[in-house]
Amino acid sequence: MTTAQTATDAARDNLAALESEAVHVFREVAGEFDRPVILFSGGKDSTLLLHLAIKAFWPAPVPFPLLHVDTGHNFDEVIRFRDHVVEKYGLRLVVAKVQDWIDDGRLQERPDGTRNPLQTQPLLDTITEHRFDAVFGGGRRDEERARAKERIFSLRNAFGQWDPRRQRPELWNLYNGRHRAGEHVRVFPLSNWTETDVWNYIARENVDLPSIYYAHRRAVYRRDGMWLTEGPWGGPRDDEQVTELMVRYRTVGDGSCTGAVESTATTVEEVIAEVQASRLTERGATRADDRLSEAAMEDRKREGYF
């Protein structure tokens, strides 16, 4: 057997093991909790999460609703994709709009215009309103150091806050979902996946994604070392020059803080080659909200963020 064949077989076995673990987690939660929900933005990780949930319960429908915390600063391509997926699979979608919280005074716009940090309160309020006791998220340990501290089951207190000291051991794939009234558990079936694993699995399963994950021409401007695009979030400023480039997005979030990367990758195989050559995680390369401080993500998770 050649070295290349050995590597291919190892990659296939790895994806099979990751898929099996994720399917097991979905079924475990279905049996252990009363009102789970899947966080779904239309991005690649939440789309993969939904794909695995469909596999876990097929031919029965997915027994959980989807929840999208909508900043109002989304890419049009992603919102269209989100609505297409919901219609295609006959899913129930709950949308918490940040704009509603701003309109009634529960939140205020930030001076910098970004709404990503404003998602926490709508998320927590919606979890409380619908009494969700398990919340699936697409977080992975390789994305950011604060995410690497969490386990697959992450207990949150009655205020939605995460305390690393309350984490429970997860030996032999045994997950402890016990929680008090008002608490809930965040669940991360993709925790052990890497960005390369995600794309390899997308290629293997032929998973549809929003078009902006592949190279396309877009008018962008440079800010803080990232290529941003014009949208309802404002920009460019007077001193920021707009240019048209071939770009794609490695991650999708609030348009005011999610940057594109220059790319010619128009196929899954080309994206995989790019990802494998990159020295930065997708969040480190393209998310301005993670650059606010050394502990930006951990601070937000302690407050109740995804």
Backbone as CSV, one residue per row, in Angstrom:
resi,resn,N_x,N_y,N_z,CA_x,CA_y,CA_z,C_x,C_y,C_z
1,MET,0.848,-1.198,0.000,0.000,0.000,0.000,0.881,1.245,0.000
2,THR,0.547,2.227,-0.845,1.344,3.436,-0.941,1.103,4.345,0.253
3,THR,2.060,5.276,0.445,1.908,6.248,1.534,0.675,7.110,1.330
4,ALA,0.424,7.518,0.074,-0.743,8.346,-0.225,-2.041,7.610,0.095
5,GLN,-2.077,6.326,-0.240,-3.284,5.534,0.045,-3.492,5.387,1.543
6,THR,-2.396,5.199,2.271,-2.482,5.093,3.732,-3.044,6.376,4.337
7,ALA,-2.557,7.524,3.843,-3.040,8.816,4.333,-4.522,9.001,4.023
8,THR,-4.933,8.600,2.830,-6.344,8.719,2.440,-7.229,7.859,3.327
9,ASP,-6.788,6.632,3.593,-7.562,5.735,4.453,-7.654,6.290,5.878
10,ALA,-6.563,6.873,6.368,-6.559,7.444,7.715,-7.522,8.620,7.805
11,ALA,-7.536,9.467,6.771,-8.441,10.614,6.741,-9.891,10.152,6.710
12,ARG,-10.150,9.099,5.926,-11.517,8.568,5.841,-11.958,8.006,7.194
13,ASP,-11.072,7.280,7.855,-11.397,6.729,9.168,-11.631,7.842,10.187
14,ASN,-10.841,8.909,10.108,-10.992,10.033,11.028,-12.346,10.692,10.855
15,LEU,-12.759,10.926,9.613,-14.066,11.539,9.363,-15.192,10.635,9.852
16,ALA,-15.036,9.335,9.651,-16.059,8.400,10.112,-16.184,8.442,11.636
17,ALA,-15.053,8.544,12.328,-15.076,8.603,13.790,-15.703,9.909,14.270
18,LEU,-15.366,11.024,13.624,-15.939,12.312,14.005,-17.444,12.344,13.758
19,GLU,-17.854,11.788,12.624,-19.284,11.733,12.319,-20.018,10.894,13.350
20,SER,-19.459,9.738,13.681,-20.086,8.849,14.658,-20.231,9.532,16.014
21,GLU,-19.195,10.253,16.438,-19.255,10.963,17.715,-20.346,12.017,17.701
22,ALA,-20.437,12.806,16.620,-21.428,13.873,16.529,-22.848,13.309,16.521
23,VAL,-23.062,12.233,15.765,-24.382,11.600,15.723,-24.757,11.074,17.113
24,HIS,-23.791,10.476,17.798,-24.024,9.988,19.166,-24.438,11.131,20.085
25,VAL,-23.770,12.287,19.967,-24.086,13.442,20.817,-25.515,13.917,20.556
26,PHE,-25.910,14.017,19.293,-27.275,14.447,18.975,-28.304,13.501,19.602
27,ARG,-28.080,12.206,19.464,-29.039,11.240,19.993,-29.047,11.242,21.517
28,GLU,-27.871,11.450,22.118,-27.775,11.528,23.580,-28.596,12.698,24.102
29,VAL,-28.472,13.851,23.446,-29.213,15.040,23.866,-30.710,14.830,23.678
30,ALA,-31.101,14.207,22.569,-32.520,13.950,22.325,-33.132,13.095,23.422
31,GLY,-32.344,12.175,23.979,-32.839,11.308,25.026,-32.760,11.894,26.418
32,GLU,-31.901,12.907,26.608,-31.620,13.405,27.954,-32.288,14.742,28.265
33,PHE,-32.628,15.512,27.215,-33.179,16.858,27.429,-34.594,16.957,26.869
34,ASP,-35.324,17.950,27.356,-36.721,18.130,26.954,-36.900,19.094,25.788
35,ARG,-36.093,20.187,25.746,-36.333,21.226,24.755,-35.007,21.714,24.132
36,PRO,-34.359,20.865,23.351,-33.117,21.304,22.688,-33.412,22.240,21.511
37,VAL,-32.396,22.967,21.098,-32.486,23.842,19.928,-31.109,23.885,19.275
38,ILE,-31.086,24.073,17.945,-29.831,24.156,17.199,-29.600,25.603,16.773
39,LEU,-28.475,26.177,17.167,-28.120,27.512,16.682,-27.759,27.402,15.206
40,PHE,-28.426,28.201,14.376,-28.232,28.082,12.932,-28.183,29.471,12.307
41,SER,-27.031,29.790,11.696,-26.850,31.084,11.050,-26.786,30.974,9.531
42,GLY,-26.632,29.743,9.030,-26.401,29.554,7.602,-24.925,29.482,7.259
43,GLY,-24.053,29.647,8.259,-22.619,29.501,8.047,-22.235,28.040,7.901
44,LYS,-20.966,27.795,7.575,-20.559,26.425,7.250,-20.658,25.484,8.436
45,ASP,-20.280,25.951,9.638,-20.298,25.066,10.794,-21.724,24.731,11.218
46,SER,-22.621,25.729,11.228,-23.995,25.427,11.616,-24.698,24.616,10.534
47,THR,-24.306,24.796,9.268,-24.872,23.982,8.193,-24.421,22.531,8.328
48,LEU,-23.146,22.334,8.676,-22.642,20.985,8.918,-23.344,20.364,10.126
49,LEU,-23.567,21.174,11.154,-24.273,20.718,12.345,-25.666,20.193,11.970
50,LEU,-26.377,20.953,11.150,-27.711,20.534,10.723,-27.644,19.268,9.874
51,HIS,-26.646,19.184,9.001,-26.482,17.990,8.167,-26.322,16.751,9.048
52,LEU,-25.536,16.862,10.104,-25.315,15.734,11.014,-26.580,15.408,11.807
53,ALA,-27.347,16.443,12.172,-28.596,16.212,12.891,-29.590,15.462,12.006
54,ILE,-29.644,15.834,10.729,-30.528,15.140,9.790,-30.116,13.671,9.690
55,LYS,-28.808,13.416,9.621,-28.320,12.032,9.577,-28.671,11.263,10.852
56,ALA,-28.579,11.947,11.977,-28.784,11.280,13.263,-30.204,10.749,13.421
57,PHE,-31.182,11.421,12.812,-32.578,11.056,13.040,-33.302,10.573,11.785
58,TRP,-32.618,10.531,10.660,-33.229,10.086,9.413,-33.726,8.629,9.551
59,PRO,-34.945,8.299,9.035,-35.821,9.106,8.170,-36.809,9.990,8.913
60,ALA,-36.757,10.002,10.241,-37.608,10.920,10.995,-37.094,12.351,10.813
61,PRO,-37.946,13.352,10.978,-37.481,14.737,10.876,-36.623,15.117,12.074
62,VAL,-35.831,16.152,11.925,-35.031,16.669,13.048,-36.002,17.115,14.146
63,PRO,-35.860,16.597,15.362,-36.858,16.877,16.409,-36.661,18.199,17.138
64,PHE,-35.728,19.034,16.679,-35.448,20.303,17.349,-35.713,21.467,16.397
65,PRO,-36.092,22.616,16.920,-36.139,23.819,16.081,-34.747,24.394,15.881
66,LEU,-34.636,25.361,14.980,-33.409,26.124,14.773,-33.584,27.511,15.373
67,LEU,-32.481,28.089,15.832,-32.493,29.441,16.386,-31.404,30.270,15.724
68,HIS,-31.798,31.407,15.142,-30.826,32.328,14.566,-30.922,33.661,15.286
69,VAL,-29.816,34.109,15.869,-29.741,35.452,16.443,-29.285,36.371,15.321
70,ASP,-30.207,37.138,14.798,-30.018,37.939,13.589,-29.559,39.345,13.966
71,THR,-28.313,39.683,13.620,-27.790,41.006,13.946,-28.368,42.103,13.064
72,GLY,-28.932,41.714,11.912,-29.357,42.710,10.938,-28.222,43.167,10.049
73,HIS,-27.018,42.672,10.325,-25.822,43.004,9.553,-25.291,41.748,8.862
74,ASN,-26.198,40.983,8.305,-25.821,39.723,7.676,-25.581,39.899,6.179
75,PHE,-24.868,38.963,5.604,-24.680,38.930,4.159,-25.955,38.378,3.510
76,ASP,-26.409,39.038,2.455,-27.654,38.632,1.797,-27.605,37.174,1.346
77,GLU,-26.436,36.749,0.841,-26.305,35.374,0.360,-26.557,34.364,1.476
78,VAL,-26.149,34.704,2.687,-26.290,33.781,3.810,-27.746,33.698,4.264
79,ILE,-28.435,34.828,4.318,-29.841,34.823,4.727,-30.690,34.073,3.711
80,ARG,-30.417,34.259,2.429,-31.157,33.513,1.405,-30.914,32.011,1.558
81,PHE,-29.661,31.646,1.830,-29.331,30.234,2.021,-30.036,29.684,3.257
82,ARG,-30.035,30.433,4.355,-30.713,30.008,5.584,-32.177,29.695,5.311
83,ASP,-32.865,30.606,4.643,-34.293,30.424,4.374,-34.542,29.252,3.416
84,HIS,-33.632,29.068,2.466,-33.751,27.938,1.531,-33.652,26.606,2.273
85,VAL,-32.699,26.491,3.181,-32.502,25.246,3.926,-33.710,24.952,4.812
86,VAL,-34.223,25.979,5.490,-35.388,25.799,6.362,-36.584,25.289,5.562
87,GLU,-36.802,25.869,4.390,-37.919,25.444,3.552,-37.696,24.034,3.001
88,LYS,-36.475,23.760,2.568,-36.169,22.462,1.962,-36.447,21.307,2.915
89,TYR,-36.086,21.451,4.180,-36.224,20.352,5.131,-37.443,20.493,6.041
90,GLY,-38.267,21.509,5.813,-39.469,21.680,6.610,-39.189,21.915,8.077
91,LEU,-38.192,22.749,8.372,-37.757,22.983,9.747,-38.466,24.186,10.355
92,ARG,-38.475,24.249,11.670,-39.026,25.413,12.366,-37.872,26.326,12.761
93,LEU,-37.964,27.577,12.379,-36.899,28.542,12.643,-37.394,29.628,13.581
94,VAL,-36.672,29.822,14.678,-36.928,30.923,15.601,-35.859,31.979,15.335
95,VAL,-36.273,33.217,15.075,-35.330,34.296,14.786,-35.420,35.346,15.885
96,ALA,-34.301,35.620,16.537,-34.201,36.689,17.525,-33.450,37.844,16.867
97,LYS,-34.143,38.937,16.596,-33.553,40.065,15.873,-32.971,41.085,16.840
98,VAL,-31.675,41.329,16.733,-31.012,42.320,17.577,-31.698,43.675,17.442
99,GLN,-32.193,43.984,16.243,-32.850,45.276,16.016,-34.047,45.465,16.937
100,ASP,-34.771,44.387,17.249,-35.915,44.503,18.156,-35.465,44.936,19.544
101,TRP,-34.340,44.426,20.008,-33.814,44.800,21.322,-33.330,46.254,21.315
102,ILE,-32.789,46.708,20.195,-32.365,48.104,20.073,-33.579,49.031,20.045
103,ASP,-34.605,48.619,19.300,-35.794,49.466,19.142,-36.524,49.696,20.457
104,ASP,-36.565,48.666,21.325,-37.307,48.857,22.576,-36.408,49.256,23.749
105,GLY,-35.131,49.552,23.467,-34.253,50.119,24.482,-33.502,49.124,25.338
106,ARG,-33.674,47.826,25.062,-32.931,46.839,25.858,-31.454,46.805,25.482
107,LEU,-31.114,47.265,24.286,-29.735,47.348,23.832,-29.501,48.695,23.169
108,GLN,-28.239,49.086,23.134,-27.847,50.312,22.438,-26.789,49.981,21.400
109,GLU,-26.854,50.693,20.259,-25.833,50.517,19.241,-24.461,50.858,19.810
110,ARG,-23.456,50.123,19.377,-22.089,50.398,19.785,-21.502,51.522,18.925
111,PRO,-20.575,52.305,19.474,-19.951,53.369,18.680,-19.236,52.851,17.437
112,ASP,-18.687,51.632,17.507,-17.956,51.098,16.365,-18.872,50.473,15.308
113,GLY,-20.171,50.385,15.595,-21.122,49.893,14.609,-21.306,48.391,14.570
114,THR,-20.413,47.632,15.196,-20.534,46.178,15.145,-21.633,45.697,16.093
115,ARG,-22.336,44.675,15.658,-23.413,44.133,16.481,-23.114,42.731,16.994
116,ASN,-21.969,42.191,16.652,-21.669,40.839,17.109,-21.733,40.711,18.633
117,PRO,-21.136,41.653,19.400,-21.217,41.532,20.862,-22.632,41.747,21.397
118,LEU,-23.524,42.301,20.572,-24.889,42.556,21.024,-25.780,41.319,20.934
119,GLN,-25.266,40.221,20.413,-26.079,39.019,20.244,-26.370,38.304,21.559
120,THR,-25.542,38.540,22.575,-25.649,37.759,23.802,-27.006,37.911,24.473
121,GLN,-27.477,39.144,24.673,-28.747,39.339,25.382,-29.936,38.771,24.628
122,PRO,-30.080,39.013,23.314,-31.175,38.357,22.587,-31.112,36.831,22.673
123,LEU,-29.897,36.271,22.634,-29.755,34.816,22.749,-30.275,34.328,24.090
124,LEU,-29.826,34.949,25.171,-30.221,34.503,26.501,-31.713,34.710,26.736
125,ASP,-32.235,35.838,26.279,-33.668,36.106,26.455,-34.516,35.081,25.696
126,THR,-34.077,34.710,24.508,-34.835,33.753,23.700,-34.758,32.356,24.293
127,ILE,-33.592,31.983,24.820,-33.463,30.695,25.506,-34.436,30.631,26.684
128,THR,-34.510,31.717,27.445,-35.417,31.764,28.599,-36.873,31.730,28.159
129,GLU,-37.209,32.514,27.134,-38.595,32.593,26.664,-39.109,31.234,26.199
130,HIS,-38.289,30.497,25.457,-38.717,29.215,24.912,-38.344,28.031,25.803
131,ARG,-37.700,28.312,26.927,-37.303,27.289,27.905,-36.433,26.208,27.273
132,PHE,-35.516,26.622,26.398,-34.578,25.674,25.815,-33.611,25.210,26.906
133,ASP,-33.415,23.900,27.012,-32.518,23.393,28.059,-31.201,22.842,27.499
134,ALA,-31.119,22.671,26.173,-29.868,22.274,25.524,-29.754,23.068,24.231
135,VAL,-28.621,23.709,24.033,-28.431,24.588,22.868,-27.218,24.104,22.090
136,PHE,-27.468,23.541,20.898,-26.383,23.057,20.051,-25.689,24.235,19.368
137,GLY,-24.363,24.240,19.393,-23.583,25.240,18.686,-22.500,24.582,17.850
138,GLY,-21.993,25.315,16.866,-20.989,24.770,15.959,-19.562,25.082,16.358
139,GLY,-19.332,25.479,17.614,-17.988,25.816,18.066,-17.041,24.626,17.997
140,ARG,-15.785,24.928,17.646,-14.740,23.906,17.572,-13.543,24.364,18.392
141,ARG,-12.828,23.410,18.969,-11.698,23.747,19.836,-10.557,24.425,19.085
142,ASP,-10.420,24.151,17.784,-9.276,24.699,17.057,-9.469,26.159,16.669
143,GLU,-10.676,26.714,16.884,-10.953,28.072,16.428,-10.249,29.141,17.256
144,GLU,-10.265,28.954,18.580,-9.815,30.027,19.461,-9.506,29.428,20.826
145,ARG,-8.564,30.014,21.547,-8.078,29.394,22.787,-9.177,29.246,23.838
146,ALA,-10.145,30.186,23.902,-11.217,30.057,24.898,-12.124,28.886,24.566
147,ARG,-12.366,28.650,23.271,-13.194,27.510,22.881,-12.481,26.197,23.240
148,ALA,-11.155,26.205,23.205,-10.395,24.988,23.493,-10.547,24.552,24.950
149,LYS,-10.998,25.455,25.819,-11.151,25.111,27.231,-12.457,24.373,27.511
150,GLU,-13.406,24.479,26.589,-14.714,23.870,26.833,-14.748,22.413,26.407
151,ARG,-15.699,21.701,26.957,-15.936,20.323,26.560,-17.177,20.265,25.681
152,ILE,-17.580,19.059,25.279,-18.730,18.928,24.387,-20.005,19.388,25.080
153,PHE,-20.186,19.036,26.354,-21.285,19.563,27.160,-20.729,20.693,28.021
154,SER,-21.311,21.877,27.902,-20.831,23.051,28.631,-21.992,23.636,29.439
155,LEU,-21.945,23.458,30.755,-23.023,23.924,31.618,-23.016,25.446,31.717
156,ARG,-24.186,26.039,31.578,-24.360,27.489,31.752,-25.335,27.735,32.901
157,ASN,-25.047,28.764,33.706,-25.901,29.036,34.856,-27.190,29.752,34.441
158,ALA,-27.979,30.181,35.402,-29.271,30.791,35.108,-29.128,32.104,34.343
159,PHE,-27.926,32.675,34.334,-27.669,33.907,33.573,-26.974,33.609,32.248
160,GLY,-26.868,32.321,31.914,-26.233,31.937,30.656,-24.732,31.988,30.686
161,GLN,-24.141,32.179,31.855,-22.704,32.381,31.965,-21.967,31.050,32.086
162,TRP,-20.757,31.055,31.562,-19.884,29.883,31.574,-18.808,30.053,32.627
163,ASP,-18.636,29.040,33.470,-17.587,29.034,34.483,-16.709,27.809,34.234
164,PRO,-15.456,27.997,33.781,-14.589,26.846,33.491,-14.429,25.900,34.668
165,ARG,-14.579,26.399,35.890,-14.382,25.558,37.068,-15.520,24.573,37.278
166,ARG,-16.643,24.776,36.592,-17.794,23.881,36.750,-17.855,22.828,35.640
167,GLN,-16.821,22.746,34.830,-16.836,21.758,33.760,-16.722,20.351,34.336
168,ARG,-17.394,19.419,33.648,-17.440,18.045,34.120,-16.573,17.161,33.241
169,PRO,-16.018,16.116,33.812,-15.221,15.189,32.988,-16.112,14.475,31.973
170,GLU,-15.534,14.136,30.821,-16.265,13.413,29.783,-15.452,12.182,29.386
171,LEU,-15.468,11.184,30.267,-14.705,9.970,30.058,-15.547,8.942,29.318
172,TRP,-14.933,8.247,28.374,-15.581,7.153,27.637,-16.893,7.605,26.972
173,ASN,-16.904,8.855,26.472,-18.091,9.376,25.779,-19.339,9.379,26.655
174,LEU,-19.143,9.589,27.951,-20.265,9.730,28.877,-20.465,11.212,29.154
175,TYR,-21.685,11.709,28.921,-21.966,13.140,29.028,-22.987,13.387,30.127
176,ASN,-22.645,14.302,31.021,-23.501,14.615,32.161,-24.280,15.894,31.858
177,GLY,-25.584,15.742,31.606,-26.410,16.892,31.266,-27.244,17.421,32.419
178,ARG,-26.950,16.998,33.635,-27.752,17.463,34.772,-27.611,18.977,34.949
179,HIS,-28.741,19.616,35.215,-28.723,21.062,35.416,-29.914,21.461,36.280
180,ARG,-29.763,22.564,36.984,-30.844,23.058,37.829,-31.853,23.835,36.986
181,ALA,-33.004,24.105,37.574,-34.020,24.907,36.897,-33.431,26.266,36.530
182,GLY,-33.635,26.680,35.288,-33.113,27.969,34.816,-31.759,27.852,34.148
183,GLU,-31.007,26.785,34.440,-29.732,26.555,33.774,-29.972,25.850,32.441
184,HIS,-28.959,25.860,31.607,-29.031,25.071,30.376,-27.626,24.607,30.013
185,VAL,-27.551,23.750,29.020,-26.272,23.184,28.593,-26.036,23.553,27.139
186,ARG,-24.868,24.108,26.846,-24.450,24.299,25.458,-23.780,23.005,24.999
187,VAL,-24.078,22.586,23.786,-23.588,21.298,23.286,-22.838,21.538,21.979
188,PHE,-21.609,21.009,21.892,-20.747,21.257,20.742,-20.334,19.946,20.074
189,PRO,-21.181,19.393,19.200,-20.846,18.121,18.547,-19.620,18.191,17.646
190,LEU,-19.245,19.415,17.203,-18.085,19.570,16.329,-16.824,19.928,17.105
191,SER,-16.870,19.810,18.407,-15.767,20.280,19.245,-14.419,19.722,18.828
192,ASN,-14.366,18.452,18.430,-13.100,17.798,18.112,-12.715,17.880,16.635
193,TRP,-13.511,18.598,15.841,-13.219,18.759,14.421,-12.241,19.916,14.220
194,THR,-11.487,19.871,13.141,-10.670,21.004,12.709,-11.309,21.618,11.470
195,GLU,-10.812,22.781,11.065,-11.340,23.403,9.853,-11.132,22.499,8.647
196,THR,-9.996,21.817,8.601,-9.739,20.881,7.495,-10.716,19.713,7.534
197,ASP,-11.006,19.197,8.732,-11.994,18.127,8.859,-13.349,18.580,8.309
198,VAL,-13.742,19.797,8.673,-15.031,20.328,8.227,-15.106,20.337,6.707
199,TRP,-14.065,20.860,6.069,-14.085,20.959,4.609,-13.963,19.585,3.948
200,ASN,-13.176,18.690,4.515,-13.097,17.336,3.964,-14.449,16.632,4.041
201,TYR,-15.160,16.857,5.136,-16.473,16.232,5.284,-17.490,16.871,4.332
202,ILE,-17.407,18.187,4.167,-18.273,18.879,3.205,-18.057,18.312,1.806
203,ALA,-16.784,18.051,1.474,-16.481,17.463,0.164,-17.033,16.050,0.065
204,ARG,-16.850,15.253,1.114,-17.309,13.863,1.083,-18.824,13.756,0.975
205,GLU,-19.526,14.643,1.688,-20.986,14.574,1.752,-21.674,15.492,0.739
206,ASN,-20.876,16.267,0.002,-21.430,17.200,-0.982,-22.437,18.152,-0.327
207,VAL,-22.037,18.757,0.771,-22.898,19.651,1.539,-22.945,21.022,0.858
208,ASP,-24.149,21.530,0.620,-24.304,22.867,0.035,-23.966,23.935,1.061
209,LEU,-23.329,25.020,0.592,-22.974,26.148,1.441,-23.339,27.450,0.733
210,PRO,-23.438,28.556,1.468,-23.608,29.850,0.810,-22.458,30.123,-0.151
211,SER,-22.747,30.798,-1.227,-21.758,31.010,-2.290,-20.542,31.800,-1.837
212,ILE,-20.671,32.604,-0.768,-19.556,33.465,-0.381,-18.398,32.691,0.240
213,TYR,-18.578,31.389,0.496,-17.464,30.579,0.976,-16.491,30.221,-0.140
214,TYR,-16.855,30.534,-1.374,-15.995,30.258,-2.527,-15.608,31.580,-3.197
215,ALA,-14.497,31.562,-3.900,-13.944,32.794,-4.477,-14.928,33.438,-5.452
216,HIS,-15.054,34.760,-5.328,-15.923,35.552,-6.192,-15.411,36.980,-6.184
217,ARG,-15.808,37.750,-7.160,-15.376,39.152,-7.219,-16.282,39.981,-6.325
218,ARG,-15.638,40.861,-5.508,-16.403,41.681,-4.572,-15.666,42.994,-4.323
219,ALA,-16.419,44.058,-4.206,-15.847,45.361,-3.858,-15.551,45.371,-2.359
220,VAL,-14.293,45.601,-2.004,-13.868,45.550,-0.607,-12.961,46.735,-0.303
221,TYR,-12.789,46.998,0.981,-11.862,48.035,1.432,-11.089,47.496,2.637
222,ARG,-9.892,48.049,2.844,-8.983,47.554,3.875,-9.196,48.306,5.189
223,ARG,-9.369,47.560,6.279,-9.485,48.172,7.607,-8.896,47.216,8.629
224,ASP,-7.966,47.695,9.419,-7.347,46.891,10.480,-6.818,45.563,9.963
225,GLY,-6.243,45.592,8.755,-5.631,44.398,8.197,-6.601,43.406,7.600
226,MET,-7.900,43.787,7.437,-8.890,42.869,6.873,-9.606,43.534,5.702
227,TRP,-10.074,42.696,4.779,-10.881,43.172,3.662,-12.355,43.107,4.055
228,LEU,-12.975,44.280,4.233,-14.393,44.365,4.557,-15.175,44.823,3.331
229,THR,-16.483,44.577,3.357,-17.322,44.992,2.240,-18.413,45.924,2.736
230,GLU,-18.903,46.756,1.846,-19.934,47.734,2.207,-21.249,47.034,2.496
231,GLY,-21.999,47.571,3.463,-23.279,46.987,3.811,-24.029,47.906,4.752
232,PRO,-25.147,47.453,5.335,-25.935,48.295,6.241,-25.184,48.697,7.499
233,TRP,-24.037,48.081,7.742,-23.228,48.413,8.914,-22.344,49.631,8.681
234,GLY,-22.346,50.173,7.462,-21.547,51.370,7.184,-20.201,51.061,6.580
235,GLY,-19.498,52.114,6.195,-18.191,51.967,5.562,-18.332,51.959,4.058
236,PRO,-17.290,52.276,3.330,-15.962,52.636,3.849,-15.908,54.093,4.342
237,ARG,-14.897,54.383,5.136,-14.662,55.757,5.576,-13.999,56.538,4.456
238,ASP,-13.889,57.847,4.672,-13.342,58.714,3.619,-11.930,58.328,3.208
239,ASP,-11.154,57.792,4.168,-9.764,57.465,3.874,-9.578,56.008,3.454
240,GLU,-10.682,55.279,3.234,-10.607,53.867,2.864,-11.017,53.693,1.409
241,GLN,-10.101,53.189,0.631,-10.308,53.071,-0.812,-10.932,51.722,-1.166
242,VAL,-11.978,51.763,-1.965,-12.660,50.552,-2.397,-11.974,49.990,-3.637
243,THR,-11.752,48.689,-3.625,-11.176,48.015,-4.780,-11.909,46.702,-5.001
244,GLU,-11.879,46.187,-6.197,-12.557,44.924,-6.500,-11.530,43.807,-6.567
245,LEU,-11.766,42.751,-5.773,-10.817,41.642,-5.688,-11.553,40.308,-5.766
246,MET,-10.792,39.261,-6.067,-11.305,37.904,-5.925,-11.108,37.494,-4.470
247,VAL,-12.200,37.268,-3.751,-12.131,36.949,-2.330,-13.117,35.830,-2.010
248,ARG,-12.939,35.274,-0.823,-13.943,34.377,-0.261,-13.939,34.569,1.251
249,TYR,-14.958,34.014,1.919,-15.056,34.121,3.366,-14.771,32.768,3.999
250,ARG,-13.926,32.786,5.025,-13.621,31.542,5.745,-14.621,31.310,6.872
251,THR,-15.206,32.380,7.387,-16.226,32.305,8.417,-17.210,33.425,8.153
252,VAL,-18.418,33.270,8.635,-19.468,34.250,8.347,-20.103,34.701,9.657
253,GLY,-20.161,36.004,9.849,-20.800,36.572,11.029,-21.299,37.956,10.702
254,ASP,-21.297,38.827,11.687,-21.691,40.209,11.491,-20.785,40.849,10.431
255,GLY,-21.399,41.433,9.395,-20.622,41.965,8.272,-19.674,43.076,8.638
256,SER,-19.914,43.744,9.776,-19.049,44.849,10.173,-17.714,44.377,10.729
257,CYS,-17.612,43.094,11.092,-16.368,42.614,11.706,-15.885,41.310,11.097
258,THR,-16.486,40.887,9.985,-16.062,39.656,9.323,-15.376,39.996,8.014
259,GLY,-14.103,39.662,7.924,-13.323,40.018,6.748,-13.230,38.874,5.751
260,ALA,-12.991,39.253,4.508,-12.757,38.277,3.443,-11.259,38.056,3.294
261,VAL,-10.899,36.972,2.628,-9.496,36.700,2.310,-9.360,36.617,0.799
262,GLU,-8.250,37.116,0.293,-8.012,37.004,-1.140,-7.863,35.527,-1.500
263,SER,-8.519,35.129,-2.574,-8.568,33.708,-2.895,-8.963,33.498,-4.346
264,THR,-8.502,32.381,-4.890,-8.942,31.942,-6.220,-9.636,30.586,-6.121
265,ALA,-9.962,30.153,-4.891,-10.524,28.823,-4.661,-12.019,28.820,-4.960
266,THR,-12.399,28.208,-6.053,-13.801,28.162,-6.453,-14.427,26.785,-6.255
267,THR,-13.635,25.812,-5.830,-14.140,24.462,-5.587,-13.765,24.024,-4.173
268,VAL,-14.444,22.992,-3.692,-14.150,22.468,-2.356,-12.699,22.012,-2.265
269,GLU,-12.214,21.344,-3.301,-10.836,20.838,-3.285,-9.832,21.979,-3.189
270,GLU,-10.093,23.066,-3.905,-9.192,24.219,-3.843,-9.252,24.903,-2.479
271,VAL,-10.439,24.954,-1.876,-10.563,25.522,-0.534,-9.770,24.687,0.465
272,ILE,-9.868,23.369,0.359,-9.130,22.481,1.272,-7.627,22.730,1.163
273,ALA,-7.129,22.895,-0.055,-5.699,23.170,-0.245,-5.309,24.488,0.412
274,GLU,-6.166,25.503,0.293,-5.893,26.798,0.936,-5.869,26.675,2.451
275,VAL,-6.849,25.990,2.994,-6.948,25.846,4.443,-5.734,25.125,5.002
276,GLN,-5.313,24.088,4.327,-4.161,23.320,4.796,-2.869,24.128,4.757
277,ALA,-2.800,25.114,3.868,-1.603,25.939,3.762,-1.616,27.135,4.711
278,SER,-2.784,27.447,5.283,-2.909,28.636,6.129,-2.258,28.414,7.486
279,ARG,-1.685,29.479,8.039,-1.074,29.431,9.366,-1.960,30.068,10.424
280,LEU,-3.160,30.558,10.026,-4.083,31.205,10.954,-5.420,30.483,10.938
281,THR,-6.088,30.403,12.108,-7.452,29.888,12.124,-8.356,30.868,11.413
282,GLU,-9.561,30.414,11.047,-10.451,31.318,10.328,-10.868,32.514,11.163
283,ARG,-11.064,32.318,12.483,-11.448,33.449,13.328,-10.266,34.400,13.516
284,GLY,-9.081,33.849,13.698,-7.912,34.703,13.873,-7.609,35.538,12.649
285,ALA,-7.950,35.010,11.471,-7.631,35.709,10.233,-8.688,36.707,9.816
286,THR,-9.965,36.491,10.226,-11.036,37.268,9.610,-12.070,37.822,10.568
287,ARG,-11.872,37.717,11.889,-12.886,38.206,12.808,-12.318,39.293,13.701
288,ALA,-12.743,40.542,13.437,-12.248,41.680,14.199,-12.716,41.642,15.646
289,ASP,-13.886,41.033,15.907,-14.405,41.009,17.267,-13.536,40.181,18.200
290,ASP,-12.715,39.284,17.667,-11.809,38.499,18.500,-10.494,39.233,18.773
291,ARG,-10.343,40.414,18.177,-9.105,41.163,18.365,-9.263,42.292,19.394
292,LEU,-10.445,42.360,20.025,-10.686,43.443,20.967,-9.740,43.371,22.152
293,SER,-9.392,42.149,22.571,-8.430,41.957,23.652,-7.913,40.541,23.564
294,GLU,-6.903,40.227,24.360,-6.340,38.877,24.378,-7.384,37.852,24.822
295,ALA,-8.315,38.311,25.678,-9.318,37.393,26.228,-10.718,37.733,25.734
296,ALA,-10.833,38.300,24.537,-12.126,38.768,24.047,-13.166,37.653,24.011
297,MET,-12.808,36.510,23.433,-13.771,35.421,23.331,-14.143,34.877,24.700
298,GLU,-13.143,34.688,25.558,-13.448,34.130,26.883,-14.337,35.068,27.678
299,ASP,-14.096,36.382,27.587,-14.948,37.348,28.289,-16.392,37.232,27.816
300,ARG,-16.587,37.112,26.508,-17.947,37.016,25.970,-18.611,35.694,26.349
301,LYS,-17.841,34.628,26.405,-18.420,33.344,26.803,-18.847,33.385,28.269
302,ARG,-18.085,34.049,29.095,-18.470,34.185,30.502,-19.758,34.974,30.638
303,GLU,-20.029,35.877,29.679,-21.247,36.674,29.707,-22.452,35.937,29.129
304,GLY,-22.202,34.815,28.441,-23.302,34.054,27.880,-23.276,33.909,26.382
305,TYR,-22.160,34.341,25.748,-22.021,34.262,24.293,-21.987,32.806,23.839
306,PHE,-22.114,32.587,22.522,-22.190,31.242,21.960,-21.107,30.331,22.508
